[in-house]
Amino acid sequence: MAPAQSDLQPQSAPKATAAAQAAIGDGLVAEAQAFADELAAWRHDLHQVPELGNSLPQTSAYIQARLTEMEIPFATLVDGSCVVGLVGAGAAAAQGNGVCTDEQAGTVIMLRGDMDALPVAEESGEPFASTNGCMHACGHDMHATALLGAARLLKARESALVDANATVKLLFQPGEETFEGARAAIADGLLQNPRPQVAFAMHVNSQSPLGLVLYGSPALSGVYGFRITLQGKGGHGSSPEICIDPITAGVHVHLALQELISREVPAAKEVALTVGKFAGGQAANVIPDTCVLEGTLRGFDVELMERLKTRIAEVVKGVATTYRTPATIETLSDVPPLVLDDGMTQASLGYVGAVLPKSAFLPLFHAMASEDFALISSEIPSAYFTVGAAVTDTDEHFAQHHPKARFSDAELPLGAAAYAAVAFGYIADHKE
């Protein structure tokens, strides 16, 4: 039996190899702390221009400008909203366009920071709060900034990467919240020219203290997002008998889907089905033509998820037929569970522990949230941690996606150093 969470005590990280420890050194945090104010300024700039999905023109332009200042070559994908930089052996070969061959790049590790926001009106009270109706309520501005900080640290030591015949690929990714970004970037060639051997990502947590690192696998659930459209026959509310009411059908579809989980899924399985949108009608006395339901199915068992997707379609069609409302089902998202590589995870724990020796580590990262980094981790061995970024005032610890969510700028230099340490450590342990 696994221990209860309350029985688990924070652990020290595994020891990094001597080669990795020597490559990481002991100056990354101090160097990042020296430009902490600039990191905070970058983060505040990004925080004030939150953008959604795969359309991040201002965010992308800001990242490109910072990389240009650092003389880091980059390419853009996903119609310009994804930025991919290179530092190390492959950078010189890229000749400014961010693309090189695998042979020119040598050993390649990819570091990923997502940078899209949410359609949430900000209520954080921060002096740099956004005002455009969107918000970095999940901390992706933190990720992008920490990765920019890592880029500066890596660029300052680029000669060591060149000597090791190694390249760090920097992925500034759009569309994580919509589960569109990683798929679109991969389709645009993210994993080629050069192809990374491994990948690493982190995610801040607004309710965990600085220095707490959580890990595990599978870390996050897979997600199937769906839209159900029920076609009825509208008319006046006084004469329902000559109409076909799609709202009534929608209510029964919703109930049937909940019963599907309670009656066909073993109690020991971790599965959640949520209908988060139910839209039909615009007036109290009018029966509408259509009713739309949107929801998500989440779970860790891939085979069970596939069976449930089939059953959702069968249940919806059956109920819709009963209520005379033809139904269409659209797939909004389809992302596998975030399964991580144990070897890369253990090694990365050592690298992060080497640069942040006072951090505490807990193997508790297992949640029903989802993450499109899973599309990358299913292609190449990957590690992914969640790291504490709570503000010091405990009364202000709101969860991610909350309009009052806040994150501590003090995490930025720590995150930058951790990203860089994973790159230097991995390269030291995998010299050709």
RATA-V777401 format. One record per run of one state. SS is the DSSP state (~ for helix, > for strand, _ for the rest). FROM is the first residue (numbers start at 0). TO is the last residue. Records with the same first field share a line. If there is no record, write none. Layout:
SS = FROM-TO, FROM-TO
//
This chain:
_ = 0-3, 7-9, 11-16, 24-26, 34-34, 47-55, 69-72, 77-80, 94-100, 105-105, 114-116, 118-133, 135-138, 156-156, 163-164, 173-179, 187-196, 205-210, 214-218, 220-220, 231-231, 233-233, 242-242, 244-244, 264-269, 279-284, 287-288, 299-300, 322-324, 335-336, 338-340, 355-358, 362-365, 367-372, 377-379, 388-392, 396-409, 429-431
~ = 4-6, 17-23, 27-33, 35-46, 56-68, 88-93, 101-104, 139-155, 157-162, 180-186, 236-241, 245-263, 301-321, 341-354, 373-376, 393-395, 410-428
> = 10-10, 73-76, 81-87, 106-113, 117-117, 134-134, 165-172, 197-204, 211-213, 219-219, 221-230, 232-232, 234-235, 243-243, 270-278, 285-286, 289-298, 325-334, 337-337, 359-361, 366-366, 380-387
//
